């Protein structure tokens, strides 16, 4: 209705005088709209970026087990290493890549990192154009972003939007390789099936993230338009470098608290007589790469409710993950908990371990 109303209002004649400014003779061609130079500059920049990046973006086809999948990928090296999402290749046995010039090349699977939903393929080609990898730590909310890939199998499609938020967490559900992805870039650039593994780039043509999944409306499960998530480029480079060298992830490089948890909601708080109605409830412990839980060693207990980390409020596991994702193993953090029936807060210093590779 809003769109119809807007069109109707735009078509209303707010004055019938024949001397009205802008009036034209019936049947005469419509006047050309003058586009501000700044808008023309932006448009040309977007066009240039797309033309520059497209040769570095490929379509990935996976086959096997009586089925197939289509996704996207980026060329990392001029001799044929390509990064994509793990869920594009998971469960399949043969792979091919369609280059921007339309040529198809068979591909082999070099390595996978399911917990990061990343994988690397290799084709026997040379003189390819690698994508330029940007520094995702410098990405800012509000900056323009362009997604390039093969949504719904439509090769070399580009969509335009902004970076909507940073450090998001999202679940890939029971069918995804990663139960929870953290540190994600949220973008309004439309992301559809087939975009997975593609490129999210800035106006300098640098990769800032890999589009991986779109949000779903919790009420009906339908796609939520304008809300997509991308794995930041710094994480992509960290993981893909290891996959190219070793075929698997040897170190995550990520700080690890070592808890199993649940979000505290008003309903959960009321049902269990909890002293606060938001935060992260510790329900069990998980071991880091050394085989111990840093949280348990520091004195955190099952039943504690984490309400802050380093002085920043924590209302959900997403908040906690977002704070932890940028911390390195060995970093000391201050965890604020509420314990027992009292709402009094207690600070506990925890030295983070390293997140396991699986």
C-alpha positions in Angstrom: 0.0 0.0 0.0 2.8 2.4 0.8 4.3 2.0 -2.6 1.0 2.5 -4.4 0.3 5.6 -2.3 3.7 7.0 -3.1 3.1 6.5 -6.8 -0.3 8.1 -6.5 1.0 11.1 -4.7 3.8 11.6 -7.2 1.3 11.6 -10.0 -1.1 14.2 -8.5 -1.3 17.6 -10.2 -0.9 20.0 -7.3 -2.1 23.0 -9.3 -3.8 23.2 -12.6 -2.5 26.5 -14.0 -1.0 26.2 -17.5 1.8 28.5 -16.4 3.0 26.0 -13.8 6.8 25.5 -13.8 7.7 22.3 -15.5 4.5 22.0 -17.6 5.1 20.6 -21.1 3.2 20.2 -24.3 1.2 17.0 -24.5 3.0 14.4 -26.6 6.4 16.1 -26.1 9.2 13.9 -24.7 9.8 14.0 -21.0 12.7 16.2 -19.9 16.0 14.5 -19.0 16.6 14.5 -15.2 19.8 16.1 -14.2 21.9 13.7 -12.0 24.2 15.5 -9.5 27.8 15.0 -10.2 28.3 13.3 -6.8 25.7 10.7 -7.6 27.3 10.1 -11.1 30.6 9.7 -9.4 29.2 7.1 -7.0 27.5 5.3 -9.8 30.6 5.1 -11.9 32.6 3.9 -8.9 30.1 1.0 -8.4 30.3 0.1 -12.0 34.2 0.2 -11.9 34.3 -2.0 -8.8 32.0 -4.6 -10.3 34.0 -4.8 -13.5 37.2 -5.1 -11.5 36.0 -7.8 -9.1 33.9 -10.0 -11.4 37.0 -11.8 -12.9 37.9 -12.9 -9.4 34.5 -14.4 -8.6 33.5 -17.8 -9.8 30.5 -20.1 -9.7 31.0 -23.4 -7.8 29.1 -26.5 -8.8 29.1 -29.5 -6.5 27.8 -33.0 -7.5 27.4 -36.4 -5.8 25.0 -38.7 -4.0 22.3 -38.1 -6.5 22.2 -34.3 -5.9 24.0 -31.1 -6.4 24.5 -27.6 -5.2 25.5 -24.2 -6.7 27.5 -21.6 -4.9 30.1 -19.0 -5.4 33.8 -18.5 -4.7 36.8 -16.2 -4.9 40.1 -16.7 -6.6 42.8 -16.4 -4.0 45.9 -17.1 -6.1 46.8 -16.8 -9.8 47.4 -20.5 -9.9 43.9 -21.6 -9.0 43.2 -21.7 -5.3 39.6 -20.7 -4.6 37.8 -20.1 -1.3 34.1 -20.9 -0.8 31.7 -21.9 2.0 32.0 -25.4 3.4 28.2 -25.9 3.0 28.6 -25.5 -0.7 30.9 -28.6 -1.0 29.8 -30.6 2.1 28.5 -34.1 1.2 29.5 -33.9 -2.5 32.3 -35.7 -4.3 32.9 -33.8 -7.5 33.3 -30.1 -8.2 33.7 -27.7 -11.0 34.2 -24.0 -11.3 32.7 -21.6 -13.9 35.0 -18.7 -14.5 33.8 -15.2 -15.4 34.7 -15.8 -19.0 32.2 -18.7 -19.1 34.8 -21.5 -19.2 34.4 -24.4 -16.8 37.2 -26.2 -15.1 37.2 -29.3 -12.8 38.2 -28.6 -9.2 39.6 -30.7 -6.4 38.8 -30.1 -2.7 42.0 -29.0 -0.9 40.6 -28.7 2.6 37.6 -27.7 4.8 37.1 -25.9 8.1 33.5 -26.8 9.0 33.4 -24.8 12.2 34.1 -21.7 10.2 32.0 -22.8 7.2 34.9 -22.3 4.8 36.6 -24.6 2.2 39.3 -24.3 -0.4 39.2 -25.7 -4.0 41.9 -25.9 -6.6 41.7 -25.7 -10.4 44.6 -26.3 -12.8 44.6 -22.8 -14.3 47.3 -20.1 -14.4 47.2 -16.4 -14.9 44.0 -16.0 -13.0 43.1 -12.7 -11.3 43.1 -13.1 -7.5 40.7 -11.0 -5.5 42.2 -8.2 -3.3 41.6 -9.0 0.4 40.8 -6.0 2.6 41.2 -5.5 6.3 37.8 -6.3 7.8 38.8 -4.9 11.2 38.5 -1.4 9.5 34.9 -2.0 8.2 32.4 0.5 9.5 28.7 0.4 9.9 27.1 2.5 7.1 29.8 2.0 4.5 28.6 0.9 1.1 29.0 -2.8 0.2 28.6 -4.8 -3.1 27.8 -8.5 -3.1 28.9 -10.5 -6.2 28.1 -14.1 -6.9 25.6 -16.5 -8.5 22.3 -16.2 -6.6 19.9 -18.8 -7.9 22.5 -19.8 -10.4 22.5 -16.4 -12.1 26.2 -16.0 -12.7 28.1 -12.7 -12.0 25.1 -11.0 -10.3 25.8 -7.9 -8.2 23.7 -6.3 -5.5 24.3 -3.1 -3.6 23.8 -2.1 0.0 25.5 -1.1 3.2 27.2 -2.7 6.1 24.3 -2.8 8.6 26.1 -4.1 11.7 29.3 -5.8 12.9 30.1 -8.7 15.2 26.8 -10.5 14.6 26.3 -14.1 15.6 24.1 -16.5 13.6 23.2 -20.1 13.7 23.3 -22.3 10.6 20.8 -24.7 12.2 20.9 -28.5 12.4 21.8 -28.8 8.7 24.7 -26.4 8.6 28.4 -27.3 9.2 28.8 -24.6 11.9 26.3 -24.6 14.7 27.1 -20.9 15.5 29.1 -18.4 13.5 30.4 -15.3 15.3 32.0 -12.0 14.3 29.8 -11.8 11.2 29.3 -8.7 9.1 25.6 -7.9 8.6 24.7 -6.3 5.2 21.6 -5.0 3.5 23.0 -6.1 0.1 20.6 -8.9 -1.0 22.0 -12.4 -0.4 20.1 -15.4 -1.9 20.9 -19.1 -2.3 23.9 -19.3 -4.6 25.5 -16.2 -3.2 27.1 -18.4 -0.6 30.9 -18.3 -0.9 30.8 -15.1 -3.0 32.3 -11.7 -2.5 31.2 -8.8 -0.4 33.5 -5.9 -1.4 33.9 -2.3 -0.5 34.1 0.7 -2.9 37.8 0.0 -3.3 37.1 -3.4 -4.7 38.6 -5.1 -1.7 37.1 -8.3 -0.2 35.6 -7.5 3.2 33.6 -10.6 3.7 32.1 -13.8 2.2 28.3 -13.9 2.1 27.3 -17.0 3.9 23.6 -16.9 5.0 20.6 -14.8 5.1 18.4 -14.2 8.1 15.0 -16.0 8.4 11.8 -14.5 9.8 11.2 -16.4 13.1 7.5 -16.2 12.7 7.2 -18.1 9.4 10.7 -19.2 8.5 10.7 -17.1 5.3 13.8 -15.2 4.2 14.1 -11.8 5.9 14.8 -9.4 3.1 17.8 -7.0 3.6 19.5 -9.0 6.3 22.4 -11.1 5.3 25.6 -12.2 7.0 29.2 -12.5 5.7 32.3 -14.1 7.2 34.8 -11.2 7.7 37.8 -11.2 5.3 40.4 -11.3 8.1 38.9 -14.6 9.2 38.7 -15.9 5.6 42.4 -15.2 5.1 43.4 -16.7 8.4 41.6 -20.0 7.7 42.2 -20.3 3.9 46.0 -19.8 4.4 46.0 -22.9 6.7 43.8 -24.9 4.4 46.1 -24.2 1.4 49.2 -25.1 3.4 47.9 -28.0 5.5 44.6 -29.2 4.1 43.0 -28.5 7.5 42.8 -26.0 10.3 45.7 -26.4 12.7 44.9 -23.5 15.0 41.8 -21.3 15.4 43.6 -18.3 16.9 40.5 -17.5 18.8 40.0 -17.0 22.5 37.8 -19.5 24.2 35.9 -19.2 27.5 34.9 -22.8 27.8 31.2 -22.9 28.7 28.0 -24.4 27.4 25.3 -21.8 27.9 21.7 -20.6 27.4 20.2 -17.2 26.9 18.4 -15.8 29.9 15.0 -14.5 28.9 12.2 -13.1 31.1 10.3 -16.3 30.6 13.3 -18.4 31.6 14.0 -16.2 34.6 10.4 -16.4 35.8 10.2 -20.2 35.4 13.4 -20.7 37.3 13.2 -17.9 39.8 16.4 -16.3 38.4 17.5 -12.9 39.9 18.0 -11.2 36.4 16.0 -11.5 33.2 18.8 -11.2 30.7 22.4 -12.6 30.4 24.0 -15.9 29.7 23.3 -18.9 32.0 26.2 -21.3 32.4 24.8 -24.8 32.1 28.1 -26.8 31.6 31.7 -26.5 30.7 33.7 -27.2 27.5 37.4 -27.9 27.1 39.8 -25.8 25.1 42.7 -27.2 23.1 44.6 -28.0 26.3 41.7 -30.2 27.5 40.5 -27.8 30.2 37.8 -25.2 30.7 39.3 -21.7 31.3 36.0 -20.6 32.9 35.9 -23.5 35.3 39.5 -23.1 36.3 38.9 -19.4 37.0 36.1 -20.2 39.4 33.0 -19.7 37.3 30.2 -22.2 38.4 27.3 -23.9 36.7 24.3 -21.7 37.4 26.2 -18.5 37.2 24.7 -15.8 35.0 27.2 -13.8 32.9 26.0 -10.2 32.7 29.1 -8.4 31.5 32.6 -8.9 30.0 35.3 -6.3 30.4 32.6 -3.9 31.6 30.4 -4.3 28.5 26.8 -5.6 29.2 26.0 -9.1 28.1 22.3 -9.9 27.4 22.8 -12.9 25.2 25.3 -15.5 23.9 25.5 -13.3 20.8 26.8 -10.4 22.9 29.3 -12.7 24.7 30.5 -14.3 21.4 30.9 -10.8 19.9 33.2 -9.7 22.7 35.2 -12.9 22.7 35.7 -13.2 18.9 38.3 -10.4 18.9 40.3 -11.8 21.8 43.4 -13.9 21.4 44.2 -17.0 23.4 46.0 -16.1 26.6 44.1 -12.8 27.0 42.8 -12.0 30.4 39.2 -10.9 30.5 36.9 -9.8 33.4 33.7 -11.8 33.5 30.9 -10.3 35.6 28.5 -12.9 37.0 25.3 -13.0 39.1 25.4 -16.0 41.4 22.6 -17.6 43.5 19.4 -15.8 44.4 21.0 -12.4 44.8 21.4 -9.9 42.0 24.8 -8.8 43.4 27.5 -8.8 40.8 30.9 -10.5 41.1 33.9 -10.0 38.9 36.0 -13.0 37.9 39.2 -12.8 35.9 39.6 -15.5 33.3 42.6 -16.2 31.0 41.1 -17.4 27.7 42.2 -20.7 26.2 42.1 -21.5 22.5 39.0 -22.5 20.7 39.3 -26.1 19.4 39.3 -26.7 15.7 36.2 -28.8 15.9 
